[in-house]
Amino acid sequence: QVELVESGGGLVQPGGSLRLSCAASGFTFRNSVMGWYRQAPGKERELVAGISSGPSIKTYADSVKDRFTISRDNAKNTVYLQMNSLKPEDTAVYYCKAILSRGSEYWGQGTQVTVSS
């Protein structure tokens, strides 16, 4: 079955960096659109970054442009989110999402990112 497992979250000071990973299995990863979302307490889940299946077209939320970078390694069935210059407002649970070629959508269990001094 489809499985998405996020890792790499944790506690970091403002200005620091983290790299999140999402290991995928159970579907044809290279044909799937992948995305990172986040949800802060009391707020709706929002798109952080997305990456297409083909020529790796990337999209970012305005709030993370020039700080976060999404990438994928189709050989490892893994999507990454490099997060630099982290701010307290980046604190949230970060989720990986897969959109399969037939339209089905799947979510990972989430990983907590806390930015605090």
N, C-alpha and C positions, 0 to 999 in steps of 0.2 A: 504494500500500500504506500501511498504518498507520505513522505516524512520530511519535515524541515526542522533542523536543529540549529538554533542560534547559540553562539558563544562569544566571549570577548567583552561582555559588559563588566561594570565595576564602578568603583569610586575613583574619581580623578579630580584634581584641583582645576580651577578656572585657568584657561590657557593651555591645558594639557591635551593629550591625544589618546585615542583608543581606536582599535580596529575590531570591528564586529565581523564575524563569519557566520554564514548560513550554509550548512551542509545538506544537500538535497538527495533524495533517493525515491525510487518507486515510479519515476516518470522520465520522459526524455528531456533532460535538462536543457540541452542546447536549443531546443525548439520552443522554450518557454520564456515569457517575459517575467522578469524578477523585480521585486521592489522591496524597499525598506520603509516601514511606517513607524510612527511612535505615538504613544498616548501618555500624556501627563495626567496626574490626579485631577479630576474634575473637568477634564477637557475631552473633546472628541479625538478619535484616532485620526492622524493626518499623514499624508504622503510626505516622506523625506526625500527619497530618490528612487528612480526607476531606471532599468536598463533593458533594452530590447533584446530579442533573440538573435537577430541577424547581424547587421553591421554595428551592433552595440551603440545604438543611439541612447543617450542618457538625458534624463531630466531631473531637475532639482527644485525643491521648495526654495523660495526666495530667501528664507531665513537661514539657509545653510549653504547657499552658493558661495563658492570660493573658499569654503572651509571643509566641506565634506566631499568625498569622491567615492562613487560606486564603481565596482568592477566585477568581472566574473571570470572564472577559470572553468571552461567547459570540460577540460580533461579531469578536473577534480570534482565536478558537479557542485561547485561552491560559488556563492556570491559574497562579496565583501563590502563593507562600508568603512572607509578610512575617515575618521573624524578628528580634525585638528582645530586648534583655537577654541576649545570647548567653553561654553558659557553656562552659567547656572540654569538658564532657560532651556538648555538642551536636556535637562533632567527628565527622564521618561522611561517607560518600558518600550523597547525597540523590538518590532516584529518583522519577520521576513514573510513575504508573500510570493506565491507562484501563480501565474496565470498560464494554464496549459494551452496547447494549440487548439484543443477542442472547446476551450472557454471555461473549463472548470477552474475554480480558485481554491487555494489552500493556504493556510497560515501556520507559522511556527508557534511555539509556546511563549516566546518573548524572552528578552534579556534586559535586566535593569541597568540603566546608566544613570549615575548620580554625579553631578558636577557641583562640588562644594569645597570650600576651604576649611 
